Amino acid sequence: MAEFREPESGKPASREPLLRVENLTKHFPITKGFFNKEVARVKAVDDVSFEVFEGECLGIVGESGSGKTTVGRCILRAIHPTGGEVEFRVDGEMIDVAHADSHQLKQLRKHMQLIFQDPYASLNPRMTVFDIVGEPLLVNGMSNRGEREQRVRELMAQVGLNPAHLRRYPHAFSGGQRQRIGIARGLALNPQLIVADEPVSALDVSVQAQILNLLQRLQSELGLTYIFIAHDLSVVRHICDRVAVMYVGKIVELAEVGSLFDAPLHPYTEALLAAVPLPDPTKRSDQAELAGEVADPSDPPPGCAFHPRCPYAEARCGSEIPQLRETAPGRWVSCHRAEELSLGSGANPSVDDA
C-alpha cells in the first residue's frame, strides 16, 4: 500500500488572496401543491465567508448535508448563489464570479476547475480518453487535432497514465485510473484553482494514497491552489494547510490544520475528531459518541444550530446565534464558550497513523 507523504514545509504561498468569499448564501426553495407554492427554504449555505491564498490547500469538512459541496459549486458558478460575493483574482484584478455575465464566466472557468467525487459517473462512457481530456481544449479554441492529441498525451503522462491508452474508453480503466483521467481533464486549461469534491472517497484506501500523493506533486510542480472538500479527517490532515469546519450551512471553525487537530475550539470539531476510527482494534476513543441528528437546514434550531447536540451548551446557546470571530491570528470560531472550554483532539495520535 502506498504511504501518505506529509505536505512540504514552507510551501510558498502568496498572502494575497486568490479567492475571497463574502457572506455567501444558497437557499433551495421547498414547494408544495399544484401551483408549486414556496412553503420553506433549505439554507444549504448560510452567510459563509473565507479567503483562499495562492498556493495553499484549504480543506472544507463536515457531515453530509453540512453544505460543503454546495459551497464548492457556488464558487465555480455550477449553481447560482442566492446572495453574497465570490471574488476571484485574474491578472491582479478581483472579479465577482457570483455576478459575472456569460462571457466573463467562460473566461473565468479556464482558471477554475472541478474534480468530481465519482470517477466513473463523471466520465462519458461513450467518449475515449482523448475525447474526454481534449474536450476542454476543443471548446476553448484548440481546433487542431494533432495539437490536442499532443497535449492530451502530455497530460496523461503527467498524471501517471500510459499515453498509448488515449483511445480507450472509461470502462477499461480501474477506479484510480479513472480518477487520474478526471484530474487530467481538470488540468487541461492550466487552471489556478481546483475544487476537489471528495476526490478519493469512492476509491480503495491504497489507491487513495496514490491519488493524494499525485495531487500534492501536481500542486508543487504547477503551483496549484486547492479547495479540498472531504469528510475523512485523516486525509484532510495530510493534504491541507488550513481547514474550515461546516455545520448546517455555516463555518463553525477555521484554522491551520495543526492547530485545529491539536487543540480544537468548537465542540463540533472535537466530536468530528473523536469519530475518526482508531487503527488499533484493541483501543477505543474515550470520547462519548455525539448524540442526536444533524439539524434540519430548512428549520434550524434557534441560537447555535449545534446546541441540541452539544455537551457544553448553556442557556444562551439556545437563544443567541454565535458569530464567527478571530480568537487568535488565523483562528476563527463561532462558539459562545470557545475561550473557556478546554477541548481535546479526540482520536489524538491515531489520526496521524490513519
C-alpha positions, 0 to 999 in steps of 0.5 A, a space after each residue: 500500500 502506498 504511504 501518505 507523504 506529509 505536505 512540504 514545509 514552507 510551501 510558498 504561498 502568496 498572502 494575497 488572496 486568490 479567492 475571497 468569499 463574502 457572506 455567501 448564501 444558497 437557499 433551495 426553495 421547498 414547494 408544495 401543491 399544484 401551483 408549486 407554492 414556496 412553503 420553506 427554504 433549505 439554507 444549504 449555505 448560510 452567510 459563509 465567508 473565507 479567503 483562499 491564498 495562492 498556493 495553499 490547500 484549504 480543506 472544507 469538512 463536515 457531515 453530509 448535508 453540512 453544505 460543503 459541496 454546495 459551497 464548492 459549486 457556488 464558487 465555480 458558478 455550477 449553481 447560482 448563489 442566492 446572495 453574497 460575493 465570490 471574488 476571484 483574482 485574474 491578472 491582479 484584478 478581483 472579479 465577482 464570479 457570483 455576478 459575472 455575465 456569460 462571457 466573463 464566466 467562460 473566461 473565468 472557468 479556464 482558471 477554475 476547475 472541478 474534480 468530481 467525487 465519482 470517477 466513473 459517473 463523471 466520465 462519458 462512457 461513450 467518449 475515449 480518453 482523448 475525447 474526454 481530456 481534449 474536450 476542454 481544449 476543443 471548446 476553448 479554441 484548440 481546433 487542431 487535432 494533432 495539437 490536442 492529441 499532443 497535449 492530451 498525451 502530455 497530460 496523461 503522462 503527467 498524471 501517471 497514465 500510459 499515453 498509448 491508452 488515449 483511445 480507450 474508453 472509461 470502462 477499461 480503466 480501474 477506479 484510480 485510473 479513472 480518477 487520474 483521467 478526471 484530474 487530467 481533464 481538470 488540468 487541461 486549461 492550466 487552471 489556478 484553482 481546483 475544487 476537489 469534491 471528495 476526490 478519493 472517497 469512492 476509491 480503495 484506501 491504497 489507491 487513495 494514497 496514490 491519488 493524494 500523493 499525485 495531487 500534492 506533486 501536481 500542486 508543487 510542480 504547477 503551483 496549484 491552489 486547492 479547495 479540498 472538500 472531504 469528510 475523512 479527517 485523516 486525509 484532510 490532515 495530510 493534504 491541507 494547510 488550513 481547514 474550515 469546519 461546516 455545520 448546517 450551512 455555516 463555518 463553525 471553525 477555521 484554522 491551520 490544520 495543526 492547530 485545529 487537530 491539536 487543540 480544537 475550539 468548537 465542540 463540533 470539531 472535537 466530536 468530528 475528531 473523536 469519530 475518526 476510527 482508531 487503527 488499533 482494534 484493541 483501543 477505543 476513543 474515550 470520547 462519548 459518541 455525539 448524540 442526536 441528528 444533524 439539524 434540519 437546514 430548512 428549520 434550524 434550531 434557534 441560537 447555535 444550530 449545534 446546541 441540541 447536540 452539544 455537551 457544553 451548551 448553556 442557556 444562551 446557546 439556545 437563544 443567541 446565534 454565535 458569530 464567527 470571530 478571530 480568537 487568535 491570528 488565523 483562528 476563527 470560531 463561532 462558539 459562545 464558550 470557545 475561550 473557556 472550554 478546554 477541548 481535546 483532539 479526540 482520536 489524538 495520535 491515531 489520526 496521524 497513523 490513519 
